[in-house]
Amino acid sequence: MRNTGQLPQYLVENAIHAIIDRDTFTAVQTEIARRRELGARANWSIETVALTSKIKRVRGAA
């Protein structure tokens, strides 16, 4: 049963050991953001041309 404020709530920090360390997590998140910014150019297996990632389909448009 979900506690939506009927009982006291507690925040427990560092109770479970992390699978990866904070530095690795931060480095991976930075790389994900870099690749998102590059778009299709981040993946060498995708053939790109001058207008790749410039023209985008609008959702809902046919």
Biopython code that builds the backbone (N, CA, C, O; Angstrom):
import numpy as np
from Bio.PDB.StructureBuilder import StructureBuilder

atoms = [
    (1, "MET", "N", (0.839, -1.173, 0.000)),
    (1, "MET", "CA", (0.000, 0.000, 0.000)),
    (1, "MET", "C", (0.883, 1.235, 0.000)),
    (1, "MET", "O", (1.831, 1.331, 0.780)),
    (2, "ARG", "N", (0.571, 2.172, -0.872)),
    (2, "ARG", "CA", (1.383, 3.367, -1.019)),
    (2, "ARG", "C", (1.129, 4.354, 0.120)),
    (2, "ARG", "O", (-0.016, 4.609, 0.493)),
    (3, "ASN", "N", (2.206, 4.901, 0.661)),
    (3, "ASN", "CA", (2.111, 5.905, 1.721)),
    (3, "ASN", "C", (2.068, 7.281, 1.060)),
    (3, "ASN", "O", (3.086, 7.760, 0.559)),
    (4, "THR", "N", (0.908, 7.913, 1.056)),
    (4, "THR", "CA", (0.772, 9.236, 0.449)),
    (4, "THR", "C", (0.688, 10.328, 1.505)),
    (4, "THR", "O", (0.052, 11.359, 1.288)),
    (5, "GLY", "N", (1.319, 10.107, 2.631)),
    (5, "GLY", "CA", (1.384, 11.122, 3.671)),
    (5, "GLY", "C", (0.673, 10.753, 4.954)),
    (5, "GLY", "O", (0.705, 11.529, 5.909)),
    (6, "GLN", "N", (0.020, 9.573, 5.013)),
    (6, "GLN", "CA", (-0.671, 9.173, 6.226)),
    (6, "GLN", "C", (0.324, 8.833, 7.338)),
    (6, "GLN", "O", (0.054, 9.066, 8.516)),
    (7, "LEU", "N", (1.470, 8.283, 6.955)),
    (7, "LEU", "CA", (2.509, 7.895, 7.912)),
    (7, "LEU", "C", (3.769, 8.711, 7.641)),
    (7, "LEU", "O", (3.916, 9.257, 6.548)),
    (8, "PRO", "N", (4.686, 8.808, 8.614)),
    (8, "PRO", "CA", (5.938, 9.529, 8.370)),
    (8, "PRO", "C", (6.722, 8.864, 7.234)),
    (8, "PRO", "O", (6.709, 7.640, 7.098)),
    (9, "GLN", "N", (7.401, 9.672, 6.426)),
    (9, "GLN", "CA", (8.229, 9.166, 5.347)),
    (9, "GLN", "C", (9.681, 9.472, 5.663)),
    (9, "GLN", "O", (9.995, 10.515, 6.238)),
    (10, "TYR", "N", (10.570, 8.555, 5.284)),
    (10, "TYR", "CA", (11.989, 8.695, 5.582)),
    (10, "TYR", "C", (12.790, 8.552, 4.308)),
    (10, "TYR", "O", (12.411, 7.786, 3.421)),
    (11, "LEU", "N", (13.883, 9.270, 4.203)),
    (11, "LEU", "CA", (14.806, 9.166, 3.094)),
    (11, "LEU", "C", (16.060, 8.470, 3.602)),
    (11, "LEU", "O", (16.723, 8.961, 4.517)),
    (12, "VAL", "N", (16.383, 7.332, 3.011)),
    (12, "VAL", "CA", (17.566, 6.570, 3.407)),
    (12, "VAL", "C", (18.593, 6.702, 2.296)),
    (12, "VAL", "O", (18.343, 6.299, 1.160)),
    (13, "GLU", "N", (19.745, 7.265, 2.622)),
    (13, "GLU", "CA", (20.803, 7.449, 1.635)),
    (13, "GLU", "C", (21.936, 6.463, 1.900)),
    (13, "GLU", "O", (22.223, 6.115, 3.046)),
    (14, "ASN", "N", (22.573, 6.021, 0.818)),
    (14, "ASN", "CA", (23.740, 5.130, 0.862)),
    (14, "ASN", "C", (23.432, 3.804, 1.551)),
    (14, "ASN", "O", (24.320, 3.221, 2.174)),
    (15, "ALA", "N", (22.207, 3.316, 1.456)),
    (15, "ALA", "CA", (21.841, 2.042, 2.060)),
    (15, "ALA", "C", (22.241, 0.879, 1.158)),
    (15, "ALA", "O", (22.507, -0.223, 1.637)),
    (16, "ILE", "N", (22.282, 1.130, -0.159)),
    (16, "ILE", "CA", (22.630, 0.085, -1.126)),
    (16, "ILE", "C", (23.842, 0.567, -1.913)),
    (16, "ILE", "O", (23.890, 1.717, -2.351)),
    (17, "HIS", "N", (24.818, -0.314, -2.090)),
    (17, "HIS", "CA", (26.020, 0.047, -2.842)),
    (17, "HIS", "C", (25.669, 0.226, -4.313)),
    (17, "HIS", "O", (24.884, -0.537, -4.875)),
    (18, "ALA", "N", (26.263, 1.247, -4.928)),
    (18, "ALA", "CA", (26.018, 1.522, -6.340)),
    (18, "ALA", "C", (26.672, 0.448, -7.208)),
    (18, "ALA", "O", (27.717, -0.100, -6.854)),
    (19, "ILE", "N", (26.047, 0.156, -8.344)),
    (19, "ILE", "CA", (26.607, -0.817, -9.282)),
    (19, "ILE", "C", (27.827, -0.218, -9.970)),
    (19, "ILE", "O", (28.835, -0.898, -10.162)),
    (20, "ILE", "N", (27.733, 1.069, -10.345)),
    (20, "ILE", "CA", (28.872, 1.769, -10.937)),
    (20, "ILE", "C", (29.159, 3.012, -10.103)),
    (20, "ILE", "O", (28.282, 3.523, -9.406)),
    (21, "ASP", "N", (30.387, 3.488, -10.183)),
    (21, "ASP", "CA", (30.747, 4.661, -9.384)),
    (21, "ASP", "C", (30.225, 5.940, -10.051)),
    (21, "ASP", "O", (29.887, 5.932, -11.234)),
    (22, "ARG", "N", (30.163, 7.013, -9.304)),
    (22, "ARG", "CA", (29.596, 8.286, -9.763)),
    (22, "ARG", "C", (30.368, 8.845, -10.965)),
    (22, "ARG", "O", (29.755, 9.406, -11.873)),
    (23, "ASP", "N", (31.702, 8.705, -10.989)),
    (23, "ASP", "CA", (32.503, 9.230, -12.097)),
    (23, "ASP", "C", (32.156, 8.537, -13.411)),
    (23, "ASP", "O", (32.038, 9.193, -14.446)),
    (24, "THR", "N", (31.990, 7.212, -13.378)),
    (24, "THR", "CA", (31.620, 6.467, -14.576)),
    (24, "THR", "C", (30.236, 6.880, -15.045)),
    (24, "THR", "O", (30.024, 7.070, -16.243)),
    (25, "PHE", "N", (29.298, 7.022, -14.131)),
    (25, "PHE", "CA", (27.943, 7.434, -14.474)),
    (25, "PHE", "C", (27.949, 8.798, -15.156)),
    (25, "PHE", "O", (27.293, 8.987, -16.180)),
    (26, "THR", "N", (28.691, 9.748, -14.587)),
    (26, "THR", "CA", (28.766, 11.086, -15.148)),
    (26, "THR", "C", (29.393, 11.071, -16.540)),
    (26, "THR", "O", (28.919, 11.764, -17.440)),
    (27, "ALA", "N", (30.451, 10.289, -16.722)),
    (27, "ALA", "CA", (31.113, 10.201, -18.030)),
    (27, "ALA", "C", (30.171, 9.627, -19.085)),
    (27, "ALA", "O", (30.134, 10.112, -20.215)),
    (28, "VAL", "N", (29.418, 8.607, -18.724)),
    (28, "VAL", "CA", (28.476, 8.002, -19.668)),
    (28, "VAL", "C", (27.358, 8.978, -20.016)),
    (28, "VAL", "O", (26.972, 9.075, -21.181)),
    (29, "GLN", "N", (26.834, 9.698, -19.039)),
    (29, "GLN", "CA", (25.775, 10.665, -19.304)),
    (29, "GLN", "C", (26.272, 11.781, -20.223)),
    (29, "GLN", "O", (25.524, 12.257, -21.078)),
    (30, "THR", "N", (27.519, 12.199, -20.055)),
    (30, "THR", "CA", (28.120, 13.214, -20.923)),
    (30, "THR", "C", (28.235, 12.697, -22.348)),
    (30, "THR", "O", (27.951, 13.427, -23.297)),
    (31, "GLU", "N", (28.649, 11.441, -22.508)),
    (31, "GLU", "CA", (28.772, 10.836, -23.842)),
    (31, "GLU", "C", (27.412, 10.678, -24.503)),
    (31, "GLU", "O", (27.288, 10.900, -25.708)),
    (32, "ILE", "N", (26.398, 10.304, -23.751)),
    (32, "ILE", "CA", (25.044, 10.177, -24.295)),
    (32, "ILE", "C", (24.565, 11.542, -24.799)),
    (32, "ILE", "O", (23.980, 11.629, -25.879)),
    (33, "ALA", "N", (24.805, 12.593, -24.035)),
    (33, "ALA", "CA", (24.399, 13.940, -24.446)),
    (33, "ALA", "C", (25.153, 14.377, -25.697)),
    (33, "ALA", "O", (24.574, 15.004, -26.584)),
    (34, "ARG", "N", (26.445, 14.048, -25.772)),
    (34, "ARG", "CA", (27.250, 14.403, -26.947)),
    (34, "ARG", "C", (26.707, 13.720, -28.188)),
    (34, "ARG", "O", (26.566, 14.350, -29.236)),
    (35, "ARG", "N", (26.398, 12.423, -28.075)),
    (35, "ARG", "CA", (25.870, 11.681, -29.222)),
    (35, "ARG", "C", (24.477, 12.179, -29.613)),
    (35, "ARG", "O", (24.148, 12.216, -30.798)),
    (36, "ARG", "N", (23.664, 12.558, -28.638)),
    (36, "ARG", "CA", (22.338, 13.097, -28.943)),
    (36, "ARG", "C", (22.479, 14.397, -29.725)),
    (36, "ARG", "O", (21.716, 14.646, -30.658)),
    (37, "GLU", "N", (23.443, 15.221, -29.353)),
    (37, "GLU", "CA", (23.682, 16.485, -30.044)),
    (37, "GLU", "C", (24.143, 16.249, -31.480)),
    (37, "GLU", "O", (23.750, 16.987, -32.384)),
    (38, "LEU", "N", (24.969, 15.231, -31.698)),
    (38, "LEU", "CA", (25.458, 14.927, -33.042)),
    (38, "LEU", "C", (24.378, 14.315, -33.927)),
    (38, "LEU", "O", (24.431, 14.439, -35.150)),
    (39, "GLY", "N", (23.414, 13.664, -33.322)),
    (39, "GLY", "CA", (22.344, 13.030, -34.094)),
    (39, "GLY", "C", (22.869, 11.834, -34.869)),
    (39, "GLY", "O", (23.614, 11.017, -34.327)),
    (40, "ALA", "N", (22.486, 11.726, -36.136)),
    (40, "ALA", "CA", (22.870, 10.576, -36.953)),
    (40, "ALA", "C", (24.369, 10.528, -37.197)),
    (40, "ALA", "O", (24.918, 9.454, -37.447)),
    (41, "ARG", "N", (25.035, 11.662, -37.129)),
    (41, "ARG", "CA", (26.488, 11.688, -37.358)),
    (41, "ARG", "C", (27.276, 10.975, -36.260)),
    (41, "ARG", "O", (28.458, 10.684, -36.445)),
    (42, "ALA", "N", (26.649, 10.691, -35.133)),
    (42, "ALA", "CA", (27.332, 9.988, -34.045)),
    (42, "ALA", "C", (27.487, 8.511, -34.345)),
    (42, "ALA", "O", (28.310, 7.838, -33.726)),
    (43, "ASN", "N", (26.693, 7.987, -35.302)),
    (43, "ASN", "CA", (26.738, 6.568, -35.646)),
    (43, "ASN", "C", (27.342, 6.429, -37.036)),
    (43, "ASN", "O", (26.722, 6.813, -38.028)),
    (44, "TRP", "N", (28.557, 5.876, -37.110)),
    (44, "TRP", "CA", (29.273, 5.774, -38.379)),
    (44, "TRP", "C", (28.600, 4.806, -39.343)),
    (44, "TRP", "O", (28.867, 4.866, -40.543)),
    (45, "SER", "N", (27.740, 3.918, -38.862)),
    (45, "SER", "CA", (27.097, 2.953, -39.750)),
    (45, "SER", "C", (25.918, 3.560, -40.512)),
    (45, "SER", "O", (25.416, 2.946, -41.454)),
    (46, "ILE", "N", (25.471, 4.755, -40.122)),
    (46, "ILE", "CA", (24.375, 5.431, -40.814)),
    (46, "ILE", "C", (24.978, 6.333, -41.886)),
    (46, "ILE", "O", (25.813, 7.190, -41.598)),
    (47, "GLU", "N", (24.539, 6.125, -43.127)),
    (47, "GLU", "CA", (25.031, 6.963, -44.210)),
    (47, "GLU", "C", (24.438, 8.366, -44.067)),
    (47, "GLU", "O", (23.221, 8.526, -43.979)),
    (48, "THR", "N", (25.294, 9.362, -44.047)),
    (48, "THR", "CA", (24.829, 10.729, -43.871)),
    (48, "THR", "C", (25.183, 11.566, -45.092)),
    (48, "THR", "O", (26.143, 11.269, -45.803)),
    (49, "VAL", "N", (24.406, 12.606, -45.328)),
    (49, "VAL", "CA", (24.660, 13.572, -46.398)),
    (49, "VAL", "C", (24.602, 14.964, -45.783)),
    (49, "VAL", "O", (24.425, 15.104, -44.573)),
    (50, "ALA", "N", (24.749, 15.989, -46.610)),
    (50, "ALA", "CA", (24.813, 17.363, -46.105)),
    (50, "ALA", "C", (23.575, 17.756, -45.304)),
    (50, "ALA", "O", (23.685, 18.530, -44.352)),
    (51, "LEU", "N", (22.395, 17.239, -45.667)),
    (51, "LEU", "CA", (21.168, 17.648, -44.997)),
    (51, "LEU", "C", (20.698, 16.670, -43.924)),
    (51, "LEU", "O", (19.616, 16.849, -43.365)),
    (52, "THR", "N", (21.480, 15.654, -43.629)),
    (52, "THR", "CA", (21.103, 14.716, -42.583)),
    (52, "THR", "C", (20.969, 15.462, -41.261)),
    (52, "THR", "O", (21.825, 16.278, -40.919)),
    (53, "SER", "N", (19.926, 15.193, -40.535)),
    (53, "SER", "CA", (19.613, 15.814, -39.245)),
    (53, "SER", "C", (19.152, 17.251, -39.368)),
    (53, "SER", "O", (18.865, 17.874, -38.346)),
    (54, "LYS", "N", (19.065, 17.810, -40.565)),
    (54, "LYS", "CA", (18.571, 19.170, -40.743)),
    (54, "LYS", "C", (17.074, 19.186, -40.984)),
    (54, "LYS", "O", (16.375, 20.087, -40.522)),
    (55, "ILE", "N", (16.582, 18.186, -41.708)),
    (55, "ILE", "CA", (15.163, 18.101, -42.002)),
    (55, "ILE", "C", (14.556, 17.094, -41.036)),
    (55, "ILE", "O", (15.006, 15.951, -40.958)),
    (56, "LYS", "N", (13.549, 17.515, -40.311)),
    (56, "LYS", "CA", (12.936, 16.644, -39.321)),
    (56, "LYS", "C", (11.448, 16.537, -39.616)),
    (56, "LYS", "O", (10.813, 17.506, -40.032)),
    (57, "ARG", "N", (10.909, 15.367, -39.397)),
    (57, "ARG", "CA", (9.481, 15.127, -39.594)),
    (57, "ARG", "C", (8.731, 15.646, -38.374)),
    (57, "ARG", "O", (9.132, 15.396, -37.237)),
    (58, "VAL", "N", (7.663, 16.355, -38.611)),
    (58, "VAL", "CA", (6.833, 16.868, -37.531)),
    (58, "VAL", "C", (5.875, 15.764, -37.120)),
    (58, "VAL", "O", (5.222, 15.168, -37.977)),
    (59, "ARG", "N", (5.778, 15.481, -35.838)),
    (59, "ARG", "CA", (4.883, 14.436, -35.368)),
    (59, "ARG", "C", (3.448, 14.788, -35.706)),
    (59, "ARG", "O", (3.009, 15.926, -35.541)),
    (60, "GLY", "N", (2.735, 13.790, -36.179)),
    (60, "GLY", "CA", (1.344, 13.988, -36.527)),
    (60, "GLY", "C", (1.149, 14.362, -37.988)),
    (60, "GLY", "O", (0.034, 14.279, -38.502)),
    (61, "ALA", "N", (2.214, 14.771, -38.660)),
    (61, "ALA", "CA", (2.125, 15.118, -40.075)),
    (61, "ALA", "C", (2.233, 13.844, -40.898)),
    (61, "ALA", "O", (2.933, 12.907, -40.512)),
    (62, "ALA", "N", (1.553, 13.808, -42.011)),
    (62, "ALA", "CA", (1.598, 12.621, -42.873)),
    (62, "ALA", "C", (2.692, 12.735, -43.896)),
    (62, "ALA", "O", (2.876, 11.826, -44.706)),
]
sb = StructureBuilder()
sb.init_structure("model")
sb.init_model(0)
sb.init_chain("A")
sb.init_seg("    ")
for serial, (resi, resn, name, xyz) in enumerate(atoms, 1):
    if name == "N":
        sb.init_residue(resn, " ", resi, " ")
    sb.init_atom(name, np.array(xyz, "f"), 0.0, 1.0, " ", f" {name:<3s}", serial, name[0])
structure = sb.get_structure()
